[in-house]
């Protein structure tokens, strides 16, 4: 999976599932999805949520590394 990093107006964003996210937006999305998991989801939705969190964490890691490089 390739990750596209985009820098505009001194804001670095990463593309995830067709949308652009800043680091704080990804952290919030991970947090909200974890809340949904804790509240209970059907098995299929739980697996999808876990996969989504894993993808968002990879995107956040790539974004954090890009910010460290000063892209």
C-alpha positions in Angstrom: 0.0 0.0 0.0 1.5 3.3 -1.0 1.0 6.4 1.1 0.7 9.8 -0.4 1.9 12.7 1.7 0.8 16.2 0.6 2.1 19.5 2.0 0.0 22.7 1.5 0.2 25.9 3.4 2.6 24.5 5.9 0.2 21.6 6.8 1.3 18.1 6.0 -1.5 15.7 5.2 -1.7 12.0 4.3 -4.2 10.4 2.0 -6.2 7.6 3.6 -9.2 5.9 1.9 -9.5 8.7 -0.6 -9.5 11.5 2.0 -6.7 13.8 3.3 -6.0 13.8 7.0 -3.7 15.9 9.2 -2.1 14.1 12.2 -4.6 15.4 14.7 -7.5 14.3 12.5 -6.1 10.8 12.3 -5.6 10.6 16.0 -9.2 11.6 16.6 -10.4 9.1 14.0 -8.5 6.3 15.8 -9.8 7.4 19.2 -13.4 7.5 17.9 -13.1 4.1 16.3 -11.7 2.6 19.5 -14.7 4.0 21.4 -17.0 2.2 18.9 -15.1 -1.0 19.5 -15.4 -0.7 23.3 -19.1 -0.1 23.0 -19.5 -3.3 21.1 -19.9 -4.0 17.4 -21.1 -7.1 15.5 -18.2 -9.4 14.5 -18.0 -8.3 10.9 -18.0 -4.6 11.8 -15.5 -5.2 14.6 -13.1 -6.8 12.2 -13.6 -3.9 9.8 -13.0 -1.4 12.6 -9.8 -3.1 13.6 -8.5 -3.1 10.1 -9.4 0.5 9.7 -7.5 1.4 12.9 -4.4 -0.5 11.7 -4.5 1.4 8.4 -5.0 4.7 10.1 -2.0 3.9 12.4 0.2 3.2 9.4 -0.9 6.4 7.8 -0.2 8.3 11.0 3.2 6.8 11.3 4.0 7.8 7.7 2.7 11.3 8.3 4.8 11.6 11.5 7.9 10.5 9.7 7.2 13.0 6.9 6.8 15.8 9.4 10.1 14.8 11.0 11.8 15.0 7.6 10.3 18.5 7.1 8.5 17.7 3.8 
